[in-house]
Amino acid sequence: MPKLSIGLPVYNGEAFLPQALDCLLAQTFGNFEFIVSDNASTDRTSQICRDYANRDPRIRYFRNDRNLGAVANYNRTFELSDAPFFKWAAHDDLHDRVYLESCVRQLDKDPAVVLAHSGTAFIGDDGQAFPFDSDSGTYVDPKTGARQKPDSPTIGDSPVAVERFRQVLAHAHWGSHMFGIIRREALRQTRLLPNFAGSDRAMLAELALLGRFRSVPERLYLKRFHASTSWALDLRELKSFLSTDGTSYSRRARQLKAYFGAPSGKPVGTATKAMCTALVAAHCVKTTAQALARREANGHAQASVWRRKTEASAPFAPARHPTHTTKGC
């Protein structure tokens, strides 16, 4: 049996899939099986996978009869795996050639570590790294100028379970630790990926209660940004992307169920479970307050824009006075 199973779910990934396969097959650590689950792709994905499987016996290719949605396809790759270590790989991300070796070394060195990962770099659709601003710790998208800060490698690396839980809850914005190497026995004690947007963080919260995360500081994991990535979808598109069952549900309700239920069945004491519940409640209050503040700020901004437009369109707009609102003619 190989030491590691890599699960790669994919749907219509012909643009980036060959590069993702090449960099994983060229890793310095090679004792792995490679499970590719094709979610009924309609492009050249199937042919690409079959060609690679014919060349490398480590690849096991599966094709779903219909599109199950991303969540079910991700979970399926784990269900098809056997090795004591497991790693998810996105079809559009890349890895430095020593990534697997570095992570396996962390797991071999310390049995208390349940997940091993590395620092993260952001890359564009051409595979080139975004410029890095060391002062702010952010990557700058050269196309849009947007600044993005990757998750810290230190998330989950506390000896205290409740602190690891808090770190995931508060700081795992991208959920990139999900793509680390995870002990199979730990992952089996979670609910895997539940069906809602951001479910990777809920799974990481469960894992954090089972043991420590350990990451090497080098940026060996390369997260790709491109126009068709899931984070660029609106909520309706994202819901269809995650699941094709058409079920109507409240994302908020599923989030609360996942986070409040995370301590259930975990080998932590009653006090730790109570503190985790309190953390989730406090986080809900905080995020709700932030959402309301953003909504209010957006409302003020839109009102201000509307006033400027109407005033500018007035033939003889009078001077503004603090006690009344000027309307255009």
N, C-alpha and C positions, 0 to 999 in steps of 0.2 A: 504494500500500500504506500502511495506517495505521502510525504509529510504534510503537504499543503494542497488544498483545492482552491482554484481560482474560478469564481463564477462571474461570467460576463453576459448580462442580459442585453439584447440589442433589438432595435426595430428601425428598419430603413437607415442603417448606419454606414452605407457604402463610402461616404466621403471621408470618414475618419477611422473606420474599423481597421484597415490594413496597418496603419501606423501604430494603433494601440496594440494589435496582435504582435507586430514585429518587436516592439520594445519590451514586451513581457516575455516573449519567447527567447530573447537575447539576454535575459537576466543572468547574473553571475551565480545565483541560486537556481538550480534547475529541477529539483526533486518535487515536481508538482503535477497534478492533473489539471486540465484546462477545460472547464465546462462552459460551452457557449449555448445560450438558449435564445433562439430566434423567434421573436414574437409575431410570426406570420408576416414577415417583411414582404414588400411588393417591389423592392428595387433589387440590386445585385448582391444584397447581403448574403443570401443563401449560397450563391455560387462562390463568393469570397470565402465563406466559412468552409465549404466542402473542399476547396482547393487547399486551404491551410491544413485541414484535418488529414488530407491525403499525404501531406508532406511531413507532418509531425504527429506521431502516435500519442502524444500527451493530450491532444485536443479531442474532446468528446462533443460532438455537435448534435443538438436537439432542435427540432422545429415544432412550434405549437401549431395546431390545426387552425386556430383563430387567435386574434389579438386579445390577450388576457388583461392588458393594462400593465403599466410599468411595475406597480407594487407586487402583483402576483408573479410576474416574471422574475423579479429580483429574488423573491422568496423561493421560487422554483429552483433556481440555481443552487441554493443551499440544500434543498431537499434532495437534489440529485447527487450531492457530494458525499465523500466518505472520509477524507483525511482529517487528522486531529487538529489541523489549523485550517482556517478558511479566510478567504479574502474576496470581497466584491471588487470588480473593476468596471468602470464606465467605458463604453466603446469610444468615447471622444477624449478621454484623458490619457496622459502619458506618465511614464515612470523612468527615473534614472536607472541605469542598468544594475546598480547595487541596492536598489530599494528593498527587494525581497530579502536579500542576505542580511541587510541591516536590521530589518524588523524581526526576522526569525532569530537572530542573535539575541535580541532583547527578550523574547519569550523563553528561549532556552536558558538564559542567565537567571531569570527570576520567575518561579512558579506563581507568585502572587500577581503577576502582570497578566491581564486577560486580553489586552489589545495593544498592539505595537504599530506605530505610524512614524511619520517624519514631518519636517516642516513642509510648507506648501508654497509653490510659486504659481502665479497666474499667467496663462499663455493665451494667445489669440487664435483665430481660426487657421492661421498659417503656421502654427506651432512655435512661433517666436515669443519669447518671454516679454511680458509687459515691463516697462521701466519701473524700477523700484525706488521709492523715496524713503531713504533711511531715517530721516527726521520724523516722519509721521508713521513709518512702518506700513505704508500702503503701496499698492501697485496702481499705476496710472494707465488706464485704457487709452492707447494712442489714437483711437478713432473718435472717442467721445470725450476724453479728458476726465472721465469719471474715476474716482479713487475708490479702491476696494481693499479692505484689510482682511487678510486670511485669518482663520482661527489659530489661536496660539498653540504651539506644540505642547505646552504645559497643562492643557486642559485634561482633567482626570488623573493627574499625577500626584495626588495627595494620599497619604496613608489613612486618612479619615473618610469613611464612606459618604457621610452626609456632605462633606466639603466637595468631594468629587461630583456628587449629584448636583450641588449648587453651581459648580463650574460649568457643567453641561447646560443646565437650565439657563444660566445668565450669559454665557460666552460662546457657546457652540453655534454661532450664527449660520455658518455654511454647512455644518454637520460633516465636515470632510474626514473626521476620524472614522466615519463609517467605512471608508475605503482602506482602513488599515487591515492588518492581519489579526484575526480574532481566534481565540481558543474555541474549538467546536463545543466543548462541554459547557462553556459559559453562554455561547450564543443559543444553545438549546434551552436554556433557562429563561429566555426572553420570549416575547410574543412575535419576534422578528419584526418586520415592517408592517404596522397597521395601515389601513387604507385612509390616509388623509395627507394633505400637503404638510411637509415638515415632519413626517413620521420618523425620519432618520434620527432626529434629536431625541424623540421619545424612546427609541430603541437604545441609543447611547446612554440615556439616563438609567435604563435598567441595567445595562452592562456596568455602569459606574458603581452600582451597589454590589456588584459581584467581585470586583477587583480593580486594580490600578491600571491606568493607561500609561504607556511609556513611549515617548517619541524622540528620535534623534533630531537634533536641531537643523541639520542640513536639509535644504529644500529639494527633496528627492521625488516628491509627488507634484505633478504638474496638472493643475486644473484648467481646462480649456473653456474660454468664453467664445460663443458664436451665436449667430442669429436664431438658430433653431433649438437652443438649449432650453431645458424645462423652466429655468428661472425667468425666461423672457416671456412665458405664456401668461395670459390673464387667468383669473380664477376659474372661469368656466372651461377654458381650454385645458388648464392644469387638471381639473377634475376628470375630464375625459381621458387625459393622458395617463393618469394614475390608475384608473379602473374603467373597464368597458361594460360593467354590469348595469349601468344606468340607474343605480339606486340613488334616491334622494336622501341626503343626510346633512346634519349640521357639523361643519368642520370643527367649530368651537366645542361642541359636545364631545366629539371623538378625542380632541386634544385633552380635554379635562379628564375624561375616562382613562386615557393612556397614562398621563402624568400622575394623577392621584392613585392609579392602580399599580404604578411602577414598583413600589416597595413590597407589594404582595408576593409572598412566596420566596422572598430573598433572605439570605442568611444574615440578617441584621436584627438588632434588638428593637424592642418596642419604642424606646426613646428615639432611636434613629428614624424609625418609620414615622413617628409623630413629627419630628423635625422636618422630614421630607414633605409631609403633608402641609406643614406651615409654610415652607418655602414655596411650594406650588401656589398656595393661596396668595401669598405676598406677591409673587411674580404676576399672577393674574390681575391683581389690583394695579400693579405698576404698569403693565402693558395696556390695560384698559384706559388708565389715566393718560398715557402717552398717545394712544389712538385718538382719544377725545381732544387732546391738545392739538394734535396735527390737523384734525378735522376742523377745529375752530380756526386755526391759523390759515388753513386753505380757504375757509369761508371768508375770512377777512381779506385775504389776498384777492380772491375772485371779486369781492365787492369793490375793492379798491380799483381793480382793473376796469370794472364796469363803470365806476364813477368817472375815471379818467377818460374813457372812451366817449361817454355821453357828454361830458363837459367839452371835450375837444370838438365834438360834432356840432355844438351849439354855435349859431352865427355870432351872438354877442353874450358869451358866458360871463356872468357877473363874478366878482371876486368872491373867494370862499370866505365864509364867516363861521366861527366855531359853534354858533348856536343853531345853524340850520344847514340843510343839505341842498346843494344846488342841483337842479335838474336841467337837462338840455331842452331846447325849444322843440 
